[in-house]
Amino acid sequence: MPSRELDVALYGATGYTGRLIAEDLADQEAEFAIAGRSRERLADVASELEADPEIVVASVDDDEELEQMASRADAVASAAGPFNDLGPPVMNAALREGTHFVDTTGEQGYLRWASEQDERAREAGVTVVNATGFDVVPSDLSAYLAAHALDDPTSVDIALATNSRLSDGTQRTMAASTGDWWEFEDGRFQDAVPGRHMRSFSYPDREDPSTGVFIPWGDCATAPRSTGADNVRTFFVLDRDRARKYNLLWPVQWLVTKIPGLDRLLASRAPEGRGGPSEEEREASWFSILAEAETPDGQTARAIVEGSDPYGLTGAATSRMALALARGEGNGPGVLTPTQAFGPERVPKLVPEFIDEARVIEP
Ligand SMILES: NC(=O)c1ccc[n+]([C@@H]2O[C@H](COP(=O)([O-])OP(=O)(O)OC[C@H]3O[C@@H](n4cnc5c(N)ncnc54)[C@H](OP(=O)(O)O)[C@@H]3O)[C@@H](O)[C@H]2O)c1
């Protein structure tokens, strides 16, 4: 693809995460545009950047405006969520214009839809890498490393431990996707509910096992592709008493989520702003992700990915993966997971400030 006038068009630049991506694009000295629905809010963002990005106003309801934005860039990056609603129009515009695409989603329903666009992406000659944030860059890497240490693993369990709090936008997105929950079981997507599974994980350098309780994380929709496993589950590490409570309450949770309109009700009660962890909170935040793969005859392999500042990681990974695609450096075309797109050695090198360690744990 010949190079276009912009490296990256960033849609949703006015949000908490969009600003982090824009700051990194400026640090990388990219030629980029910031895009969204409000010229005034985009101008505010531009005034705070150490760069002079072009401002592009495009409504998510206007295909022509989105196509025009996508046609001028080598890659589109989107941080406009919830993605179940706002993701498809932006990704579709990129596919129609032959433009590479990345986004910060973690929503399983949208990720499932996006992976079904693989043939369209191949025909268009573009690489799509969804979920270039904390969900799923380090967990995808961890799952990939564990799975590829074995021949033909059939199951992968991923444990996520972090002390980071959630941005307002992430809380709204999670509320809006209530009930749209999946796990990958026996080679297909099955209805899932938080808390349904509980198990312990042996982290290296920790004396006691850690307790993980099932949460429907993006990897249930992406790791089947990066690992080839027929069973993928994701767990959040909690103290044992809390984990047990969630686990005991899962049938109640399952019944409650069947109430029609609950997703809209919860979304309307989520925080309204565009805030998130402060710089100090981000500096003090860490993550540790353990993946365990298993073959049918009981062989297991574990891998760990550790680092800091999940939201900083999201901003930098999204900016740098978009730029790498713009330079023609992805393993595309097609709809790929982050590790499929860039390989297990390159992913930590793209964001070295945020990933300290990524390795298979020797038995
Ligand atoms: N995968 C991960 O680990 C990860 C990490 C961070 C964030 N995220 C996801 O990324 C998304 C953004 O998070 P955030 O914290 O940055 O949220 P935020 O601060 O609320 O920002 C949301 C962005 O979406 C735009 N937007 C909302 N509704 C729109 C509409 N109808 N048309 C056009 N643009 C619209 C907003 O534009 P306006 O300013 O015009 O409202 C804003 O730019 C969320 O879905 C979140 O879950 C995922």
The ligand as an ORCA input file, in Angstrom:
! r2SCAN-3c Opt
* xyz 0 1
  N      -8.701     -2.927     26.247
  C      -8.365     -2.200     27.317
  O      -7.591     -2.614     28.170
  C      -8.939     -0.826     27.424
  C      -8.214      0.169     28.094
  C      -8.747      1.453     28.101
  C      -9.976      1.701     27.519
  N     -10.651      0.701     26.918
  C     -11.944      0.945     26.241
  O     -11.788      2.067     25.392
  C     -12.988      2.839     25.370
  C     -12.666      4.260     25.774
  O     -12.356      4.298     27.151
  P     -12.139      5.708     27.870
  O     -11.840      5.446     29.270
  O     -11.202      6.529     27.066
  O     -13.616      6.333     27.731
  P     -14.049      7.858     27.617
  O     -13.095      8.714     28.340
  O     -15.478      7.903     27.985
  O     -13.927      8.177     26.036
  C     -14.867      7.697     25.147
  C     -14.552      8.221     23.751
  O     -15.572      7.732     22.866
  C     -16.179      8.847     22.207
  N     -17.597      8.626     21.974
  C     -18.532      8.229     22.875
  N     -19.738      8.177     22.293
  C     -19.569      8.550     20.997
  C     -20.434      8.680     19.888
  N     -21.743      8.415     19.975
  N     -19.913      9.083     18.711
  C     -18.585      9.338     18.597
  N     -17.714      9.235     19.612
  C     -18.192      8.846     20.799
  C     -16.004      9.997     23.166
  O     -16.143     11.204     22.445
  P     -16.815     12.528     23.114
  O     -15.708     13.205     23.858
  O     -17.291     13.282     21.938
  O     -17.908     12.056     24.030
  C     -14.584      9.735     23.668
  O     -13.647     10.189     22.723
  C     -13.961      2.133     26.318
  O     -14.804      1.293     25.567
  C     -13.045      1.299     27.216
  O     -13.683      0.151     27.736
  C     -10.160     -0.559     26.872
*
